[in-house]
Amino acid sequence: MSRTLLVPIDDSPMSWRALEHAFETDDARVVALHVVDPWDPGYSVATDVDVRTEPPHGSDAWYERADAEENRVFERAREIADGYDAELETDHRSGDPAREIVDYVEENDVDHVVMGSHGRTGPTRLLLGSVAELVVRRAPVPVTVVRDTGG
């Protein structure tokens, strides 16, 4: 029976590293999950976006931009999978990222989560929260966190 790895991707360098790690370490079914956070007015994790030039939050244009960004993220994920000669499934959700990741695990046949972490520490982590930390605490399956060690 094949294992299923869930890799949440948000276009950050560490999410791409987590996807590569999943392909390098396990011969499993890999699902890349992208979560759009509708409460984040400047929705764009890894790109430098000036929220003053963004479409109005919640507008049709904002959602169109989010959809286009998601398509770009999935295209990059497929390119990475092709580099490993691997199959990749994609899925998407809208909502609070940590909650949506855990809900996805609970609602689907997922054996393991592999996700990136920005590696924030101290006050920055306390102020901004950590999606990876919340998933580690709440997921009913093992979670591997791939993080930047600064080296």
N, C-alpha and C positions, 0 to 999 in steps of 0.2 A: 504494500500500500504506500503510495507516494505521500510525502510530507508537503505541507503548504506553508510557505513563508510569506508573511505580509511585510512589505516595505513601504512605509509612508514616505512620500516624496513631496518636497516643497520648493524645489529648485535651489536649495542651499547646497554649498559644496559638500557638507556632511551627509545630506540625504543621498547625493550621488555616490559618495563613498560607501554608504550603507548598502545601496543597490549592488555595487560592485562586490562588496563583501559577501552578500547573499549568493551571488553567482560563483564566487571563488571558493566558498566553503561548504556548499551543500548542493547536492543534485536533487533539487526539489522543485515543485511547482512554485513559481514566484508571482505574487500579485503586488503590483505597485498601486498604492492608494493615494489619491490627492484629495485634500480637504480644503475647500474654499471657506474661509471664515467671513461670513457676511457682516460681522461686527467690526471687522478691521477695515476702516475706510480707505486706507492706502494699500489694500490687498496687493502685496507683492513681497515675497519673502526675501529673495536674493538679489533683486534688482534695485538700484537706487531710483526711487520714485519720489517726486515732489508732489505731495498730496494736494498742493494748491492747483496743480494742473490736471489732477485726476477728474474723471467724470463725477458728478454728484453722487455721493454714497447712496446706494440702494436704487439708483436709476437704472433704466434699461441699458444705458450705455455702460454703466459700471459692471453690470452682469455680463454684457457682451465682451468687455475687456477681460473679465475673469475667465470666461469660457475660452477666449483666444489664448490667454496665458496657460490655461490648463492643457489645451491642445499642444502648445509648444513644449510644455513639461513632459507630456506623454510621448511626444515625438523623440525628445532627447532620451527618455527612458528606453524606448524601442531601439535607438541607436546603440545604447550601452549593451542591451541584451544581444543585439546582433554581433557585437564585438566578442561576446562570449559564446556565440552560436547557441543561444538559449532562447527558449520560449518565454514570453512575458504576457501576463494578463494585466489589464488595467481596470480600475474602478474609481469612482469619485463619490464624494459626500459633500454636504454643505452643513456647517455648524461649528461648534467649538472643537478644535482639532483633537485634543486629548480624548474627549468624550466620544467623538465619532470613531476614532481608532479603536478604542476599547469596545464600543458597540459593534463595530465591524467584526472584531475577533469573536465576540459572543454570538453573533448572528450567522457566522460562516465557519466553514471547516478549516480553521487556521491553527497550526501547530506551534508556530514560533513567530515572533515579531523581531525584525531587524531594522533599527532606526538610527538616524543620526542625531547628534546632540551638538548644540553650538558651544557647549563647554563653559557656559557662564557660571561664575561662582560668586559667593558673597552677596553683597547688597543688590547687584544687578540681577542675580537669580531670584532673590526674594521679591524684587519689584516687578520683574517681568514674568516670573513663573517659569516653569520648565515643562513643556509638553512631554518630553522623554521621561522626566521624573514621575509625572502623573501616570503615564502609561505603565511604567515599571511597577508602580504601586497598585494599580487597578486591574491590569490585564490578568486573565485567568490562565495564561500560557507563558512560557519563558520569553524574556525580552533581552535581546542583545543590543547594547547601545554602542554605536561607533562614534567616537568623538575625536576631536583634534587634541592631540597631546602637546601641541606647541613645538614639536621638534621637527 
